[in-house]
Amino acid sequence: MSKLFAIGPVEMHEETLEIGGKQVPYFRNEEFSQLVFSASAGLNRLLFNEKGELILLTCSGTGAMEATIMNCFTKEDNLIVIDGGSFGDRFAQICDTHEIPFKVVKVKQGETLTRDMIDELIADEKFTGLLVNLNETSIGQLYDIKMLSKLCKEKDLIFVVDAISAFLADEVNMSKYGIDAVVLSSQKALALAPGLSILALSEKMLNRVSKIDPKSIYFDFKDYLKNAERGQTPFTPAVRIIIELEDMVKRLEEKGIENIIKETNEIALYFRRRIKEIGLDYPSYPLSNAVTPVIFKDENAEEVYRELIDKYGFTVNPSGGENAKKMFRVAHVGKHSIEDTEELVLAIEEIINNKK
């Protein structure tokens, strides 16, 4: 039996798989509009986006990141980008491509992001916004949202949070932390098929978007917001995934977001304790509940990764670059339990013992 312990796509629930096996319906009608209204309202509640709006984009998370930059900022802005890995670097690449002025706070391998690191960068310059991947998925570091929120409030910065892998695993409360835009994708903790991304915009950000004209037809937020008034999108959406989303949001609300985060935290802590017990390790910087980077001192992570697939049917996330041999990442979001996690740990233990 195969099982995904990857951070996206994640192991999906039976209810979602059942929806995925049905004929895709026609969508330019009242029935589909009601699904969109229901899913959007539920997600706004889960994000505590009390006066804001939601945009559904048929694209990957990177598409949503780029669309956010295009619609929320101009060449008159000056942004702070937190770059602790490949996804932080992606924000920087997007800003560079669209000629949005920015400065990077570089978080080196093994470092923990601190307020001092940001203050050192911004001491003598005026900035208008801050971009952060709340969980830098490539290394699993969870940045301090309280510290970042306080900074943005003190400096009057537009606060944009990529919560693609943090949502439903860690606290993402737009009202509490003054977040102006949240980027989500369907294939992480929402446990849906890939292909749908979601933008949650605060009331403050909606006002900003209304004054910006992006050089794009497909990614013009004003067009999406206008169509959202009737429960539709400007172009053909990922119809099936929106149906999956509406069903999932209902089940998430019924369970309660605090309970979901608590359950994910328990699985993550269990896994980290057991990994230590079998002689492996994980980084000392703050970790998201969503994923654990597992450190292999013998630098045989690639071999263990391949054997987990070939012998046990368990898929985890390999790491790239300098971390390829040293580390892989194990997700705790999606359809997982303590029992599933223990099976994975036992498989890893057997593989590393056989290599001694």
GUDREN-571823 format. One record per atom (N, C-alpha, C, O): x, y, z. Coordinates in steps of 0.05 Angstrom, whole numbers, plus 32768, in hexadecimal, padded with zeros to 4 digits. Layout:
% residues N
XYZ;...
***
This chain:
% residues 356
80117FE88000;800080008000;801280198000;8023801C8011;800D802B7FED;801D80437FEC;801080597FFC;7FF8805A8000;8021806C8006;801780828016;8029809A8012;804180978011;801C80B2800F;802C80CA800B;803180D88026;801F80DE8035;804B80DB802B;805380EC8042;806181058037;807281118044;805A810C801E;806581248011;8054813C8018;803D81398021;806081548015;8052816D801D;803F81778007;8032818B800C;803E816B7FF1;802B81737FDC;803281677FC1;8048816C7FB7;801F81587FB5;800581517FBF;8008813F7FD9;801C81327FDC;7FF381417FEA;7FF481318002;7FE0811A8000;7FD181197FED;7FE181098014;7FCE80F28014;7FB180FE8017;7FAC810D8029;7FA080F58005;7F8581018004;7F7180F08013;7F7680D88018;7F5A80FC801A;7F4580EE8028;7F3280E08015;7F2F80E87FFE;7F2480CB801F;7F1280BC800E;7EFC80CD8002;7EF480C97FEB;7EF180E08012;7EDC80F18008;7EE581017FF0;7ED581057FDD;7EFD810B7FF1;7F08811B7FDA;7F0D81097FC2;7F0881117FAB;7F1880F17FC7;7F1D80DE7FB1;7F0380D67FA3;7F0280D27F8B;7EEE80D47FB2;7ED480CD7FA7;7ECA80E37F94;7EC080DE7F7E;7ECD80FC7F9D;7EC581137F8C;7ED681137F72;7ECC81187F5C;7EF0810D7F75;7F02810D7F5E;7EFB80F87F49;7F0480FB7F32;7EEC80E47F50;7EE580CF7F3D;7ECB80D57F2D;7EC380C57F1D;7EBF80EC7F32;7EA580F27F25;7EA981047F0D;7EBD81127F0A;7E9581047EFB;7E9581167EE4;7E9681337EED;7E88813C7EFF;7EA781437EE0;7EA881607EE5;7E8F816D7ED9;7E8981697EC2;7E80817C7EEA;7E6781887EE0;7E6C81A27ED1;7E8281AD7ED2;7E5781AC7EC4;7E5781C77EB9;7E5881DA7ED0;7E4D81D57EE6;7E6581F17ECC;7E6982037EE3;7E5E821F7EE0;7E5D822E7EF4;7E5682277EC9;7E4B82427EC6;7E2D82427ECC;7E1C82487EBC;7E27823B7EE6;7E0C823A7EEE;7E0A82407F0C;7E1E82437F1A;7DF182427F16;7DED824A7F32;7DF782357F45;7E01823C7F5B;7DF5821B7F3D;7DFE82067F4F;7E1C82087F56;7E2482067F6D;7E2C820D7F41;7E4982107F46;7E4F822A7F55;7E60822A7F66;7E41823F7F4E;7E4582587F5C;7E4182557F7A;7E5082607F8A;7E2C82467F82;7E2782417F9E;7E3E82327FAC;7E4482377FC3;7E4B821F7F9D;7E6282117FA7;7E7982247FAC;7E8682237FC1;7E7D82377F9A;7E92824B7F9C;7E8D825D7FB4;7E9F82627FC4;7E7582667FB7;7E6E82777FCE;7E7382697FE8;7E7E82747FFB;7E6A824F7FE9;7E6D823F8002;7E8B823B8009;7E93823F801F;7E9B82337FF5;7EB7822E7FFA;7EC682478002;7ED682478014;7EBF825D7FF4;7ECD82777FFA;7EC682818016;7ED8828A8025;7EAD827F801D;7EA582898038;7EB28278804E;7EBB82838062;7EB3825E804A;7EBF824C805D;7EDD82518060;7EE782518077;7EEB8254804A;7F08825A804B;7F0E82748059;7F2182768069;7EFD82888053;7F0182A28061;7EFE829F807F;7F0C82AC808E;7EEB828F8087;7EE8828A80A4;7F00827B80AF;7F09828380C5;7F0A826780A1;7F21825880AB;7F3A826A80AD;7F4C826580BD;7F3C827E809C;7F528291809B;7F4E82AA80AD;7F5F82BA80AF;7F3682AC80B8;7F2E82C380C8;7F3182DD80B7;7F3B82F180C0;7F2882DB809E;7F2982F1808B;7F0D82FD808B;7EFE82F98078;7F07830C80A0;7EEB831480A6;7EDF83278091;7EC78325808B;7EEF833A8086;7EE4834E8074;7EF0834C8058;7EED835E8048;7EFF83378053;7F0D8334803A;7EFF83238026;7EE8831B802A;7F0D831D8010;7F02830D7FFA;7F1582F87FF2;7F2D82F97FF9;7F0B82E47FE3;7F1B82CD7FDA;7F1C82CD7FBC;7F0982D37FAE;7F3382C47FB1;7F3682C17F94;7F4082A47F8F;7F52829B7F9C;7F3382967F7D;7F3A827B7F75;7F48827C7F5A;7F3D82847F46;7F6182737F5A;7F7182737F42;7F7882567F39;7F8082467F4A;7F7582507F20;7F7C82367F16;7F9A82387F0D;7FA0823E7EF6;7FAB82327F20;7FC882337F1B;7FD682277F34;7FC982207F48;7FF082247F32;8000821A7F48;800382317F5D;7FFB82477F58;8010822A7F73;8015823E7F88;802782547F7E;8024826B7F86;803A824D7F6D;804C82627F61;803C82767F51;8042828E7F51;8029826C7F42;8017827E7F32;800982927F45;800782A97F3E;800082887F5B;7FF282997F6F;800582AD7F7C;7FFE82C47F80;801E82A47F81;803282B77F8C;803782CD7F78;803882E57F80;803A82C67F5F;804082DB7F4A;802882ED7F46;802B83057F44;801082E17F46;7FF782F27F43;7FF583067F5A;7FEC831C7F56;7FFC82FE7F72;7FFB830F7F89;800E83277F85;8006833E7F8A;802683227F7D;803983387F78;802F834B7F63;803183637F66;802483407F4D;801B83507F37;800383627F3E;800183797F34;7FF283587F4F;7FD983667F56;7FDA83777F6F;7FCA83897F73;7FEE83737F80;7FEF83807F99;800683947F9C;800683A47FAF;801883947F89;802F83A67F8B;803683B27F70;802F83A77F5B;804583C97F70;804E83D67F58;806B83DD7F5B;807883D77F6F;807683EA7F46;809283F27F47;809784087F5B;80AE840F7F61;808284137F66;808484287F7A;8088841C7F96;808F842B7FA9;808584027F99;808883F57FB3;80A583ED7FB7;80B683EE7FA5;80AA83E57FD0;80C483DA7FD7;80BF83C57FEC;80B583CA8002;80C683AC7FE5;80BE83957FF5;80D583878004;80EC83887FFB;80CE837B801A;80E0836A8029;80D8834D8023;80C183468026;80EB833D801A;80E683218014;80F683108027;810F83128028;80E882FE8036;80F682EB8047;80FE82D38036;80ED82C5802B;811882CE8034;812282B98022;813382A58033;814A82AA8039;8126828F803A;8134827A8048;813682608039;813E824B8044;812F8260801F;812F8248800F;8124824D7FF4;812282647FEB;811D82387FE6;8115823A7FCA;80FB824A7FC6;80F882567FB1;80E982497FD9;80D082577FD6;80D282757FDC;80C582867FD0;80E3827C7FF0;80E982987FF5;80F782A47FDD;80F282BB7FD6;810982947FD2;8118829E7FBA;810582A27FA3;810982B37F92;80EF82927FA2;80DC82957F8C;80CD82B07F8E;80C982BD7F79;80C682B87FA6;80BB82D37FA9;80CE82E87F9E;80C582FB7F91;80E782E57FA5;80FB82F97F9B;80FD82F87F7C;80FF830E7F70;80FC82E17F71;80FD82DF7F53;80E582EC7F46;80E782FA7F32;80CD82E97F53;80B582F57F48;80B783147F49;80B083217F36;80C0831E7F60;80C3833B7F63;80D783467F4E;80D2835A7F42;80EC83377F4A;8101833F7F37;80F583407F1B;80FA83527F0B;80E6832B7F14;80DA83297EF9;80C783407EF3;80C6834A7EDD;80B883487F08;80A4835D7F04;80AE83797F0C;809F838C7F0E;80C8837A7F10;80D683937F16;80CA83A27F2E;80C783BA7F2E;80C383927F43;80BA839D7F5C;80D283A07F6E;80DF838B7F74;80DA83B77F77;80F183BA7F89;80EE83A97FA2;80D983A87FAE;8104839C7FAA;8103838B7FC2;811F83887FCE;8133838C7FC0;812083807FE7;813883787FF4;8133835D8002;811D8358800B;8147834C8002;81458331800D;8151832F8029;81678338802D;81428323803B;814D831A8055;815482FD8051;814382EC8050;816D82F8804F;817782DD804A;817A82CD8064;818982D58076;816B82B78065;816D82A5807C;817E828D8074;8175827C8064;8196828B807E;81A982768075;81A1825B8080;819282598093;81AC82478074;81A6822B807C;81AC8228809A;81C2822D80A3;8197821F80A9;819A821A80C5;8194823280D7;8192822F80EF;8192824A80CC;818C826280DB;816F826480E2;815E825880D4;8168827380F7;814D827980FE;8148829780F8;815882A88100;8133829D80EA;812C82B980E4;812682C880FE;811782BF810E;813382E08101;812E82F18118;8127830D810F;812B831580F8;811C831D8121;81158339811B;812E83498115;812E835B8104;814483438123;815D8352811E;8166834F8102;8171836280F6;8163833880F6;816B833380DA;815C834680C7;8167834F80B3;8142834A80CD;8132835B80BC;8138837980C2;813B838980AF;813B838080DB;8141839C80E3;815B83A580D6;815D83BD80CE;816E839480D5;8188839B80C9;818583A380AC;819383B580A2;81738395809E;816E839B8081;815F83B5807D;816583C4806B;814B83BA808E;813883D08089;813F83EA8098;813083FD8097;815683EB80A5;815D840180B7;815B841C80A9;8150842F80B4;8165841F8091;816884398084;8158843B806A;815F844B8058;8143842B8068;8134842B804E;811684288054;810E841C8068;810584348043;80E884338045;80DE841B8035;80E48418801E;80CE840A8042;80C283F38036;80A383F58038;80998401804A;809683E78025;807883E88025;806C83CD802A;805483CC8030;807B83B78027;806E839D802B;808383888032;809B838B802F;80788371803C;8089835A8044;807C83418039;8064833C803B;808D8330802C;808583178021;809283008030;80AB83018034;808382EC8038;808F82D68046;808082BC803F;806882BB803D;809082A7803C;8085828B803B;808582828058;809A827A8063;806E82828065;806D827E8082;807B8264808A;808A8264809E;8077824F807B;80878237807F;809882348065;808D822F8050;80B282398068;80C482358051;80C68217804D;80D782098059;80B5820D803B;80B181F08038;80CA81E18031;80CD81CA8038;80DD81EE8023;80F581E0801A;810681D78031;811681C4802F;810481E58048;811381DD8060;810281D98079;810C81D1808D;80E881DF8077;80D681DA808D;80D581F080A2;80C881EC80B7;80E48206809F;80E5821B80B4;80CA822A80B5;80C0823380A0;80BF822D80CC;80A8823E80D1;80B1825880DC;80BD825A80F2;80AB826E80CE;80B3828880D7;809F829280EC;8088828980EE;80A982A480FC;809982AF8113;808582C3810A;808B82DA8105;806C82BA8107;805782CC80FC;805082E3810F;804982F88106;805382DE8129;804E82F4813C;8063830A8138;805C83228138;807C83038136;809183178131;808D83268117;8090833E8116;808783178102;8083832480E8;806B833680E8;806B834C80DC;8056832D80F5;803D833E80F7;804383588106;803B836D80FD;80518356811C;8058836E812C;80698381811B;80648399811B;807C8376810C;808D838780FB;807D839680E6;808083AE80E2;806A838780D9;805A839380C4;804883A980CF;804383BD80C2;803D83A580E7;802C83B980F3;803C83D280FB;803383E880F7;805483CD8106;806583E4810E;806E83F480F6;8070840D80F8;807583E780E0;808083F480C9;806C83FA80B3;80728404809E;805283F480B9;803C83F880A6;804283EB808B;804183F78076;804983D0808D;804F83C18075;803783B0806C;802983A5807D;803383AD8052;8020839A8048;802B837E804E;804283788047;801B836C805A;802583528063;8019833C8052;800183378053;802B83308041;8023831A802F;802F83008039;804782FE803D;801D82EC803E;802682D28048;801F82BC8035;800882B7802F;803482AE802B;80308295801E;802D82808033;804082798041;801482778037;800E8262804B;80078248803E;7FF882388049;801382438026;800C822B8016;800F82128026;7FFE82008025;8025820F8035;802981F78045;802481FB8063;802481E88072;80208214806B;801B82198088;7FFD8218808F;7FF6821180A6;7FEC821F807D;7FCF82208082;7FC58205808B;7FCA81F0807F;7FB6820580A1;7FAA81ED80AE;7FBE81DD80BE;7FB781C980CC;7FD881E480BC;7FED81D780CC;7FF681EA80E2;7FFC81E180F9;7FF8820380DC;8001821880EF;7FEC822F80EE;7FDC823180DC;7FED82408102;7FD982568104;7FDD826A80EE;7FF3827680EB;7FC8826F80DF;7FC7828380CA;7FAE829380CE;7F99828C80C2;7FAF82A880DE;7F9782B880E5;7F9B82D480DA;7FAA82E480E5;7F8D82DA80C4;7F9082F480B7;7F89830B80C8;7F97832080C8;7F74830980D7;7F6B831E80E9;7F7E83238100;7F86833A8105;7F86830E810D;7F9883108124;7FB3831C811D;7FBE832C812C;7FBE83148106;7FD9831C80FE;7FDA833180E9;7FF0833880E0;7FC3833C80E2;7FC3835280CF;7FCE834B80B3;7FDC835B80A7;7FC8833280AB;7FD283298091;7FC08334807A;7FA88334807C;7FCD833F8065;7FBE834C8050;7FB983398038;7FA5833D802A;7FC983258035;7FC483118020;7FD082F68028;7FE682F48032;7FC082E18024;7FC982C6802A;7FC782B68010;7FB382B68002;7FDD82A78009;7FDE82967FF2;7FDB82797FFB;7FEA8270800D;7FC9826A7FEF;7FC4824E7FF5;7FC4823D7FDB;7FC182487FC5;7FC982237FDE;7FC682117FC7;7FB781F87FD0;7FB781F17FE8;7FAA81EB7FBD;7F9881D57FC3;7FA681BB7FCC;7F9981AB7FDB;7FBF81B77FC5;7FCB819C7FC8;7FDA81997FE3;7FE681847FE7;7FDA81AD7FF4;7FE881AA800E;7FD481A08023;7FC7818B801F;7FD181AE803A;7FC081A4804F;7FA281A28048;7F9381948055;7F9A81B18033;7F7E81AE802A;7F7A8192801E;7F638189801B;7F9081848017;7F8F8168800E;7F7E81647FF5;7F6E81507FF4;7F8081767FE2;7F7181747FC9;7F84816F7FB2;7F9C816F7FB6;7F79816B7F9A;7F8A81697F83;7F9981837F7D;7F8E81987F84;7FB181827F72;7FBF819B7F6A;7FB081AA7F54;7FA1819E7F45;7FB581C47F52;7FAA81D37F3C;7F9A81EB7F43;7F9381FC7F32;7F9281EE7F5D;7F8382057F66;7F9382147F7B;7F9D82087F8E;7F95822E7F77;7FA1823F7F8B;7F8D82547F95;7F7A825A7F86;7F91825E7FAC;7F7D826F7FB9;7F8B82887FC5;7FA082857FD2;7F80829F7FC0;7F8982B87FCB;7F7482C37FDE;7F5D82C87FD6;7F7B82C77FF7;7F6A82D5800A;7F7482F1800D;7F8B82F58016;7F6483058007;7F6C83218009;7F5C832F801F;7F44832C8021;7F6A833F802F;7F5E834E8044;7F4F83668038;7F53836D8020;7F3F83738048;7F31838C803F;7F4583A18036;7F4183AE8022;7F5B83A38045;7F7083B7803E;7F7C83B08023;7F8183C28013;7F818396801F;7F8E838E8005;7F7B83917FEE;7F8383987FD8;7F61838D7FF2;7F4D83917FDD;7F4E83AD7FD3;7F4B83B27FBB;7F5183C07FE5;7F5283DC7FDE;7F6B83E27FCD;7F6A83F17FBA;7F8183D57FD5;7F9A83D97FC6;7F9883CC7FAA;7FA083D97F96;7F8C83B47FA8;7F8983A77F8E;7F7883B77F7B;7F7D83B77F63;7F6483C57F85;7F5283D47F74;7F6083EB7F66;7F5683F57F52;7F7883F37F6F;7F8684097F63;7F9E84017F52;7FAC84127F47;7FA283E67F4F;7FB983DC7F40;7FAF83CE7F27;7F9D83BD7F28;7FBB83D37F10;7FB483C67EF7;7FCB83B47EEE;7FDF83BE7EE3;7FC9839A7EF3;7FDF83887EEB;7FDF83847ECD;7FCB83867EC0;7FF7837F7EC2;7FF983797EA6;7FF4835C7EA1;8006834C7E99;7FDB83547EA5;7FD383387EA2;7FB583377E9D;7FA683467EA9;7FAD83247E8C;7F91831E7E89;7F8883097E9C;7F75830B7EAB;7F9882F37E9D;7F9082DC7EAD;7F9282E17ECB;7F8282D77EDA;7FA582F27ED3;7FAA82F67EF0;7FA183117EFA;7FAD831C7F0C;7F8C831C7EEE;7F8183367EF7;7F6E83327F0E;7F5783287F09;7F7683387F26;7F6583337F3E;7F4A83427F3C;7F3683377F46;7F4A83597F31;7F3183687F30;7F1C83597F20;7F0483597F27;7F24834B7F0B;7F12833A7EFB;7F0883237F0C;7EF0831C7F0B;7F1983167F1B;7F1183007F2C;7EFE83097F42;7EEA82FB7F48;7F0383207F4E;7EF2832A7F63;7ED683317F59;7EC2832C7F66;7ED5833C7F41;7EBC83437F34;7EAC83297F2F;7E9483287F34;7EB983157F24;7EAB82FC7F1E;7EA482ED7F37;7E9082DF7F38;7EB482F07F4D;7EAE82E37F66;7E9382EC7F72;7E8782DE7F82;7E8B83047F6A;7E71830E7F74;7E5A82FC7F6C;7E4582FC7F79;7E5D82EE7F56;7E4882DB7F4C;7E5182BE7F50;7E4582AC7F44;7E6682BA7F5F;7E6F829E7F65;7E7D82917F4D;7E7B82797F4A;7E8A82A17F3D;7E9882977F25;7EB482A17F23;7EBD82B27F33;7EC382977F0F;7EDE82A07F09;7EDE82AA7EEC;7ECD82A17EDC;7EF182BC7EE5;7EF182C67EC9;7EF582B17EB4;7EEA82B27E9E;7F05829D7EBB;7F0D82887EA8;7F06826C7EB3;7F00826A7ECB;7F0882587EA3;7F00823D7EAD;7F1282357EC5;7F2A82347EC3;7F0582307EDC;7F1482297EF4;7F19820B7EF5;7F1081FB7EE5;7F2882037F0A;7F2C81E77F10;7F1281DD7F1E;7F1181DB7F36;7EFE81D77F0D;7EE381D27F17;7EE281BB7F2C;7ED781BF7F42;7EEF81A57F26;7EEE818E7F38;7EFB81957F53;7EF1818E7F68;7F1181A47F52;7F1F81AA7F6B;7F0F81BD7F7C;7F1081BC7F94;7F0081CF7F6F;7EEF81E17F7E;7ED981D27F8C;7ED181D87FA2;7ECF81BD7F7F;7EBA81AC7F8B;7EC7819D7FA3;7EBA819A7FB8;7EDF81937F9F;7EEE81867FB5;7EF2819A7FCC;7EEF81937FE4;7EF981B27FC5;7EFE81C77FD9;7EE681CD7FEA;7EE881CF8002;7ECF81D07FDD;7EB781D77FEC;7EB081C18000;7EA881C68016;7EB381A87FF7;7EAE81918009;7EC381918020;7EBB818C8037;7EDC8196801A;7EF18195802F;7EED81AB8043;7EF081A7805B;7EE681C3803A;7EE381DA804C;7ECD81D58060;7ECF81DB8077;7EB781C98057;7EA181C18069;7EAB81AF807F;7EA581B28097;7EBB819B8077;7EC58187808B;7ED98194809E;7EDB818D80B5;7EEA81A68094;7EFD81B480A4;7EEF81C680B9;7EF781C680D1;7EDB81D480B1;7ECC81E580C3;7EBE81D580D9;7EBD81DD80F0;7EB481BE80D1;7EA781AD80E4;7EBB81A380F9;7EB481A18111;7ED3819D80F1;7EE781938103;7EF381A98114;7EF981A5812C;7EF681C18109;7F0181D88118;7F1E81DB8112;7F2E81C88115;7F2681F3810A;7F4281F78102;7F5681F38119;7F6C81E98115;7F4E81FA8132;7F6081F58149;7F6581D8814D;7F7C81D08153;7F5181C78149;7F5481AA814C;7F66819E8136;7F75818C813A;7F6381A9811E;7F7381A08107;7F9181A6810C;7FA281948108;7F9781BE8114;7FB281C6811A;7FBE81B68131;7FD581AD8130;7FAE81B18145;7FB681A2815D;7FBD81858154;7FD1817A815D;7FAC81798144;7FB1815E813B;7FCA815C812A;7FDA8149812D;7FCE816F8119;7FE6816F8108;7FFF81738119;801481668114;7FFE8184812D;801481888140;801B816E814F;803281688152;800781608157;800C81478166;801A81328154;802C8124815E;80128130813B;801F811E8129;803C81268124;804E81168124;804081408120;805B814B811B;806D81458133;8084813C812F;8064814B814B;807481478163;807A81298167;80908122816F;806781188162;806B80FB8164;808180F28151;809380E48159;807F80FB8138;809380F38124;80AF80FD812C;80C280EE812A;80B181158136;80CB8120813D;80D781118155;80F0810D8156;80C6810A8168;80D180FA817E;80DB80DF8175;80F080D7817D;80CC80D28164;80D380B7815B;80EC80B88149;80FD80A6814A;80EF80CD8139;810780CF8128;812080D18139;813580C58133;811E80E1814F;813580E38161;813B80C7816D;815380C08171;812680B88174;812A809E8181;8138808A816F;814580778179;8135808D8155;8143807A8143;815D80848138;816980798126;8167809B8144;818280A4813E;818480B98128;819A80BF8120;816E80C4811F;816E80DA810B;816980F48119;816580F58131;8168810A810A;816581248116;815481368104;814D812F80EE;814E814E810E;8140816280FE;814C817E8107;81588180811C;8148819280F7;815481AC80FC;814B81B98117;813581B38121;815C81CB8121;815681D8813B;814581F18137;813A81FB814B;814281FC811F;81328214811B;8114820D811D;810D81F5811B;810382218121;80E6821B8124;80DB820D810C;80E0821580F5;80CB81F88111;80C081E880FB;80A281EB80F9;809481EE810D;809881EA80E1;807B81E980DD;807181CE80E5;807F81BA80E3;805781CD80ED;804B81B480F2;804781A480D9;8042818C80D9;804981B180C2;804281A580A8;80578190809F;8050817D8092;8071819580A6;80868185809B;809E818480AD;80A4819780BB;80AC816D80AD;80C5816A80BD;80DC816380AA;80DA814E809C;80F1817380A9;8109816B809B;8118815680AC;811E815C80C3;811F813F80A1;812D812A80AF;814A812B80A6;81508129808F;815C812D80BA;8179813080B4;8186811580B7;8183810780CB;8196810D80A2;81A480F480A2;81C280FA80A4;81CE81038091;81CE80F480BB;81EA80FA80BF;81FC80E980AD;821380F280A7;81F280D280A4;820280C28092;81FF80CA8075;820980BD8063;81EF80DF8070;81EB80EA8055;81E080D58042;81EA80D3802B;81CD80C5804B;81C180B1803A;81A380B68036;819480A38032;819B80CF8038;817E80D68036;817380CC801B;815C80C2801A;818280D08005;817880C87FEB;817280AA7FEA;815E80A27FDE;8185809A7FF5;8182807D7FF4;816980758005;815A80637FFC;81658081801C;814F807A802D;81358082801F;812180748020;8135809A8013;811E80A48005;811580907FEF;80FD80897FED;812880867FDF;812180747FC9;811880597FD4;8105804D7FC9;8124804F7FE9;811C80357FF4;810080368002;80F180238001;80F9804D800D;80DE80518018;80C9804D8003;80B480418008;80CF80577FEB;80BC80557FD5;80BC80387FCB;80A6802B7FC8;80D3802D7FC5;80D580137FB8;80CC7FFC7FC9;80BF7FE97FC0;80D37FFD7FE3;80CD7FE67FF5;80B37FE98004;80A67FD6800A;80AC8002800C;80958007801E;807E80168011;80688016801B;808380237FFA;806E80337FEE;8069804E7FFC;8054805A7FF8;807D8057800B;807A80718019;808A8086800A;80A180838005;807C809C8003;808A80B27FF5;808C80CA8008;807880D58012;80A580D3800C;80AA80EC801A;80B681008007;80B980FA7FEF;80BC81188010;80C7812D7FFF;80E6812C7FFF;80F281308014;80F381277FE8;811081297FE8;811881477FEA;810881587FE4;8130814C7FF1;813B81677FF1;814E816A7FD9;815881567FCF;815281837FD1;816381887FBA;817D81957FC2;8182819C7FD9;818E81997FAE;81A781A87FB2;81B9819C7FC8;81BD81847FC8;81C481AD7FD9;81D781A47FED;81CA81928002;81D881848011;81AF81928004;81A281828018;81998166800D;818E8156801D;819E81617FF4;819381487FE8;819B812F7FF7;818B811D7FFB;81B4812D7FFF;81BE8115800D;81BA8117802B;81BA81028039;81B5812F8035;81B481338052;81988132805E;8195812D8076;81848136804D;816A813B8059;815381348046;81558139802E;813E81298051;8124812A8042;810F81348055;81138137806D;80F7813A804A;80E28146805A;80C98135805B;80C181298047;80BD81348072;80A581238077;808E8135807F;809081458091;807881338070;806181448075;804E8137808A;804D811F808D;804081488098;802D813F80AC;8011814980A6;7FFF814780B7;800D8154808E;7FF2815D8086;7FE781498072;7FF581398066;7FCC814B806E;7FBE8138805E;7FB281228070;7FAF81268088;7FAC810B8064;7F9F80F68073;7FB580E58081;7FBE80D18076;7FBC80EE8099;7FD180E080A9;7FC780DC80C6;7FB680EA80D0;7FD380C980D2;7FCE80C380EE;7FE880BC80FC;7FFD80B980EF;7FE780B98116;7FFE80B08126;80078094811C;801F808F811A;7FF380838116;7FF98068810E;8008806880F3;801B805980EF;7FFF807980E0;800D807B80C6;802A808480CB;803C807A80BE;802D809880DC;804780A380E2;805A808E80EE;8071808D80E7;804F807E80FF;80608069810B;8069805580F6;807F804B80F7;8057804E80E4;805F803C80CE;8076804780BE;8089803880B7;8075806180B8;808B806E80A9;80A5806D80B9;80BA806680AE;80A4807380D3;80BC807380E4;80C8805780E5;80E0805580E3;80B8804380E8;80C2802880E9;80CF802080CF;80E3801280CE;80C4802980B8;80D08023809E;80EB8031809C;80FE80258093;80ED804A80A4;8106805980A3;811B804B80B5;8132804780AD;8112804380CD;8124803680DF;812F801C80D3;8147801680D6;811E800C80C7;81277FF380BB;813B7FF780A5;814F7FE980A3;8136800C8095;81488012807E;8164801A8089;81788010807F;8164802D809C;817F803680A6;818D802180B5;81A6802080B5;817F800F80C3;818C7FF980D1;81987FE580BE;81AD7FDA80C3;818B7FE180A8;81957FCE8093;81AE7FD98085;81BD7FCA8079;81B27FF38087;81C98000807A;81E28001808C;81F880098083;81DE7FF980A5;81F57FFB80B8;82087FE380B4;821C7FE280C2;
***
